[in-house]
């Protein structure tokens, strides 16, 4: 009887599953997963991947009879990974170009400040939510990557490595997407256009160079990849620090006071 009572007391004292995460993180995650943007994006992933794999299968059968290998390579690699890059590096992390962050609304920002939440925690939770959605999209892509191996014998390990590198690149771009979300509408359009047409091509070129180089490991390659990762971390932390400063200059909002009160 005593053991049963003790067990029940321990179970009652244990935190519930919803308490494992920050309420702010749960709120952002729930709103993001229920947004029309994510729903339509997820549907696009399913439709585009089914179409590309179907074309891949049909064209691979034709290629056995002598189809042009160059065009086959375009269908197998360029179109497939271009679609993945479009989703994970543009449509999902850069949604801040089109959707402003609701937490910077004049009616919501004071509530966050008086709640005692660290500004750094707000910024990081938003990045975690974006990367969680990136992880969901990547998980939805895994079956299609595997099907390519069974249909045409592509290098599935290499495809998984490419997908992993693209996912890491999403973290850097997601940080800049958060920065876009806190900007005024005009600045969002200007900075977003600069990122898409100038910054993103440069970043993608360096990223895919690292993907190609990392397939043959050596001391020089290891150092190159390590330097790239260090630069990528810095490139992700810079916009994240700016976002943090927008939420009360990185200080705890416990110290926030209404104007006029010393």
Secondary structure, 3 states (H helix, E strand, C coil): CHHHHHHHHHHHHCCCHHHHCCHHHHHHHHHHHCCHHHHHHHHHHHHHHHHHHHHHHHHHHHHCCCCCHHHHHHHHHHHHHHHHHHHHHHHCCCHHHCCCCHHHCHHHHHHHHHCCCEHHHHHHHHHHHHHHHHHHHHHHHHHHHHHHHHHHCCCHHHHHHHHHHHHHHHHHHHHHHHHHHCCCHHHHHHHHHHHHHHHHHHHHHHHHHHHHHCCCCCHHHHHHHHHHHHHHHHHHHHHHHHHHHHCCCCCEHHHCCCCCCC
